[in-house]
Amino acid sequence: MWGGRFAEGPSAIMREINASIPFDKALWRQDIAGSLAHAAMLAKQGIVSDADAKTIQDGLAQVAAEYEKDGVPEDWDLEDIHMTTEARLAEIVGPVAGRLHTARSRNDQVATDFRLWVREALDDMDAGLAALQRALVTRAQEHAETIMPGFTHLQTAQPVTLGHHLLAYYEMIRRDRSRIADARIRLNESPLGSAALAGTGFPIDRDMTAEALGFDRPTANSLDAVSDRDFALDYLYAASTCALHLSRLAEEMIIWASQPYGFVRMPDTLSTGSSIMPQKKNPDAAELVRGHAGRVIGCQTALMITMKGLPLAYSKDMQDDKPPVFEAAGLMALSIAAMTGMVADSTFKTDRMREAAELGYATATDLADWLVTAADIPFREAHHITGAAVKLAESRGVALDELPLRDLTAIDARIDARVFDALSVDASVAARSSYGGTAPAQVRNQVKRAREQLGMD
């Protein structure tokens, strides 16, 4: 490829450090799609003959069939997927293959291929997350009235419903999908025709190739087009944020599955055993999802550091743009699938959840609220009175609603028997009926909204 300029070939070290075919062969479908669109455009513009374009397109179809059947060969002398395909095309159709590279460079070629690949990865991630949302909504509907403890600082705070808890993750994933949609919009411009960095003097039609490849428009600046990897960073940012959300859900499932909590029984299909302790059922899939988040974030950091300070336009550093994106995409596909299965197939132990909600004085806020509404006491004073009641109940080892009325009135004479209507966990969740609250009626409303958003009805 460089014979006209270099007297000697590259050293073995140069061949190895320079070759990207071991990983960029993953772009072969996108590379052939871009070449087919480019060849059709060259013919339409009269830059190559229709006959030559047809020969090239038939040859590319044969190359694609070979790759599909046998995989992409790795010849480090050919460096990358672009030269590997062009060399095989030349073996099939002869010198006419050399016309394919008219009015383009490997710089705009790889930028186009990579955008096509990342666009598909965004679509795949979005589809996986939609399936996870459907699982969350289905289980939330099933457990709209299931009471569990809500936590702050991992301390029992107030009773909530399991449906409400699951819908919190639905909202996180909804934001993840919005980031994916935004990233896809920004990505969907075609670099093809930008050539090496300055455009080309051939009378090409960039709108034609952009449309053929499903892009909204061509990129507006050739320098930016070949040096931009924002679309890959956008993908990794969306993936990293989503991985954080999946990790939080995985962590809660891990905690809930532990014997001290006992809130959930994981499916056997997503659990493992111990080599020495036969009683163990380990939540390894959830732990791996939690671990994958760190790797995905590392992929984002790696590409950000690679791109930091690069001058325009293309630099060879950018060859390292693809491995972190490919790695993150694989990890995200596994993590999303694992969490979808975990949500769909786990068994929630509702009796244990309710038992835990009735411990820890989770309805203390309800006593304070009752004092405000029924006795017209300022909230800060009501908070102090409630604290005294909790202290008394704790000293006796009983729940708040198990304290006799005489003990409550001894703390504050304005308390009367009506207070017990507010102190059960059922009354507590039912009272949280503000928009977005945990009351079963609100959960059902949010389930209905989510089902409509997902097209489940």
N, C-alpha and C positions, 0 to 999 in steps of 0.2 A: 504493500500500500504506500510505503514511503520511498520507494526505490529511486524516484527522480531527484530526491533531495539528499538522501543519506548514503554514504559510501559503505557503511557497515550496518548490519542488523543489530537489534537490541540484545543486550546480555540476558542471561538466564534470569537474573534478578529483575531486570527491567520487564521482561516478559511476564514474570509472575506478579509483580506489583501493578502492572499496567492492565492486566487482563480482568475484565469484568464479566466475562461470559458465565462463570460459575453461578452468578446470581442474577444477572440481567437477562438470562435466557427465559426467565419468567415473563418477560415482556413480548414473547414471540407473536402472540395473537395480535397484540396492539401494533407491533412493528409491521406485520403483514397488512393489517387493515389500513394503516397510514400509507404504506407503499401502494396499495391498490387505489386508494383515493388520489394519491399524487400522480400515478400513471394515467388515470382517467382524465385528470385535469390537464396534464401535459398534452394529451392527445386533443382534447377539446380546444386548447389554445394554439394548436398547430406547432407546438414546440417539439414534439415527436410525432411520427406518423401513426395513424390508426393501427396499421399492421404491427408496428413495433410495440405499441401499447398492448395490443391483444396478446402478442407473444409473451410480453413481460407478465401480464395478468395471469395467463395460463400457467406460466412457470411458477409464479408465486402460489398459485393454487396447489401445484404439485409439492412445493416446499412445505406448505401448511399441512398437507396430508401426511407427508413424511414425519414432520414434527409430532403430529397428533398420534401417529402409530409408534414411532420409535424414540421420541424425545429429541431434544436439541443436542447435537454433538458439541463437545467442548474442545476446540482447537485454540490454544492460547495465542498462537500466531495471528489469529483473526480478531483477537481482542474482545469483541462484544457481539451482541445479538445482531446488530446492524450489518457488520461486515461478514458475519457467519452466514446470514441469509443472502446477502448479495453474492458471496462467493459460490454458494450452492446454486443460486439462480443462474450464475454464469456457466456453471457446469451443465445445467439443463438446457439453456437457450442460447449460449454462446455470447459473443461480444455485445449483442444488443442489450444485455443486462446492464452494461455500463451507462446506458441512456437514462436509467431510472434515477440516478443521483443528480440529474440536471436540475438546477434551481433549488437545491436543498443541501443542507449540511447535516452531519451527525448531531450538531448542536440543536437544531430545531427538530430533528427527527426524534432524539431521545426526550426532549421536552414534551413533544406531542405524545409519544408512547407512554411516558410516565403519567401524564395527565389522564390519559385514557384508563390506565390501570388504577390510578387513585380514584377516579370517578366510579369505577366499578366497585372498588373497595368501600367507598362511602355508601353506595347503594346496598351492598351486602350487609354492612353494619346496620344500616337503617332497617332493613328487612328483619334482621335478627332481633333488634330492639323492639320492633313492633310485636313480634311473637312473645317477647318477655313481657311487654305491657299487657298483652291479652291474658297471659297467665296471671299476672298480678291482679287484673281487674276481675277475672273469674273467681279467684280465691277471695278477693275483697268482698265480692257480692255474697259469696258463701258465708263469710264471717262478718257481716255487717253488724251483728249484735254480740259477737264473741268478745267478752271483756278480758282485758289483760292490763298489767301495769304499764303505765308510761313512765319513762325515766328521764331525769336530767342528772348528769354526773354519774350515771349508772346507779343512782339512788331512786327508789320509788318516789314518783312525783304525784301524778294524778292517774286515775283510771282512764283508759282509752279503749277503743275497739280495735281488734286485730285488723278489720277491714280498713280502718282509718290509717293504721300503721303501714299496711301494704300499699295504700294509695299514695303515701308519701314518696315511695320509690317510683310509683307511676309518674309522679310529677317530675322527679329527677330525670327519669328517662325521657320524658316529654321534652325537657330542656336539651338533653343530649341530642335528640332527633332534630331540634330546631338548629342546633349548631351544625349538624351534618348538612341540613338543607342550605344554611347560609354558606358553608364552605363549598358546596356543590355549585352554587350560583357564581361565586368568585372564580372557581376553577374553570368554568365552562367556556373558555376562550381558546382558540386554536393558535399555537405557535407556528404551525407548519407554513413555510414560505418565508420565515424570518431569516433562513439560511444561517450562515455562521454567526453574524451579529448585525449586519448592515442592510439586510434585505437582498434582493437580487435584481439584476437588470433584465431578466427574462419577463415576458408579459404574462405572468401567472395570474390565476384567479383564486385568491385566498378564501373568498366567500364560498366558492364551490367546494373546496376541500373541507372547510369548516362545517358546512352543512352535511357533507357526506359522512363525516365522523361524529355527527350529533352535537357539535358545539354550537353555541348561540351566535358567535361572531369570531372573527380573527382578533388576535391580540393587536394592540394599537402601536406598540413600539418594539422594534426588532431587538434592540439591546436588552430591554427588560424581558422580552419573551424567552430568550435563550438562557438568561441568567436567573430567572425567577424560580424559586422553589417554595413560595408562600403557600401554594396549594398543598404541598406535602406537609408543611408545618401546620396548616389549618387542620389537615386530617389528623395529625399526631396530637394536636391540642384537643380536638374533639374526642379522640380516642383516650387520651390521658384523663380528661375530666370524667368520661364515662367509666373508665377503669376505676377511678376513685369511688364512684357511686356503687359499682358492682362489688368493690372491696368492702364497702360499708355494709351492704346487704349480706355479703358472705360472712363478715365478722359477726353480725347479729345472729345469723343461722348457726354459726359455730358456738356462740355463747348459749343460745337457746337449746341446742342439742346436748349441752353438758348436763350431767346428772344433777348438779345443784339447781339448775333452772328447770330442765325437763319440759320445755315448752313445745318441742318439736321432735319428731322422729324422722331422720333423713331417709330417703329412699336407698335401698341396698345397692341400686345401680350406680349411685354416686358416692358410695362409701367404701372404705377398705377395712381390713382387720389388722391384727397385730401378729407378728411372728412368734411372740412368746406369751401374750396374754389373750386367751381365747374369748374372754368376755368383751373385748374392745370392739367398738364400731366407730371408726375414725372418720371425721368429716373432711377427708383429704381433698375432695374436689373443691370445696369451699375454701380450704386453706390455700390451694394452688391459685384460685381466682384472686385471693387476697395478695398472694405473692406476685402474680402476673402484673398487678398494678404498678409495682416498682419497676418492673422491666419495661413496661410501656412508657412510663414517665422517663426512664433512662433513654429510650429511643428518641423521644422528643428533645431531650437535652442534647443528645449526640448530634442531631441534625442542626439544631440551633447553633451549636458551637462550630460545626463545619461551615455554616454559612456566614458566621460572624466575620466581618471585615474583608470579605472577598470583593475585589474590584470588579467592575464590569469588563468583559461580559462573562464568558464561560471560563472556568478554571477546572483543572483535573480533580481538585478536591471534591467537586460536585459528583464525581463518580460514586462517592460514598453516601450519596443521598438515598439510595434505594434499599440497602440492607436494613436500616432501622424501620423503614416504612413496611417492608415485607414482614419483618419480625413482629411488629406491632399488630399488623392485620391478622396474622396467624393466631397470636395470643388473644386478640379480641374475639375472634370467631369462637375459639374454645371457651373463653370465659362467659360470653353471652349464652352460648348453648348450655353450659353447665348450670348457670343460674336459672335459666328458663326451666330446665328439668327439675331443679331443686324446688322452685316455687310451685310448679305444677303438681309434683308427685310427693312432696313431704306431707306427713300427717301432723297436724297441729293438735296438741293435747290441751283441749279447751278447758277441761276441769282444772288442770294444774295452773293454767294461765289465770283463771278466775280466783283460785285460791291465793295465788301470789298477789293479785290486785287487792285482795281484802286484807293483806298484811301491809305493814309499813305506813299506816295512817294516810293512805292515799286520798281520803276524802276530807282531809283537814281544810283544804281551800274551800270546800263546800260549806263547812261550818262557818268559816269567815264570811263567805258570801251570804249565807243565811242571816248572820248577825247584821250585815249591812242592809239587806232588803227587808227582813222581818222586824228588826229591832231598831233600825235607823241609826246604827252605830257607824262612825267613820271607819274606813277600812283599816287604817293603821292600828286603831284601838281593837278592832275585831281580830286583827292578826295577832295581837298580844294575848287576847283572851283565848284564842284557839291554841296558841303555843302552850298556855298553861293547861288546857284540856289534854293536849297530846302528852305533855309531861306526866300528868296524872295517869292517863291510860297506859303509858309505857311502864310506869312504876308498878302497875297492877298486872301487866301482861295481858291486857285485853284490847279489843278494837274500840274506836271512838264510839260506835253505836252500841257498844256493850256497857258503857258507863251508865250507871243509874242517873235518872233525871235530877235527883237531889244533889248528886255530886257536881253536875253541870251547873245547876242553879247556885251552888255554893261558890263556884268560880265567878259567875255573873248572874244576878237575879233576873236579868232580862231574857234569859234562855227559858223556853217553855217546851212542851211536849211536841210541838210541831217540828222541832229541829230534827227528830228522828226520820222524818220523811225525806230529808236532804242528805242523810249520812250513808246511805247504801251505795255500793258501786254502780248499781243500775240507775239510781236517781242521779248520780254524779255524771255519768256519760250522757244520759238523756237531757240533762240541763245544758250541756255544751252544744247548743243548737245554732250558734252563730254560723254564718257562711264559712265553709271550710273547717268546721268543728268536727268533733268525734261522735256526736249523737248519731245513732243508727239512721235516723231520717236523713241527716246530712250526708252520711256515707252512701246511702242509696241514691241520693241525688247526684253525688259525684260519680258513682258507678255508672249511672245512666248517661251522664255527660261524656265520660270516658268511652263508653261503648259506642256512642254516636261518633266520637272523634276517630275511633278505630274501625268504624264500619262493621261493628259486630251485630248490629240489629237490622 
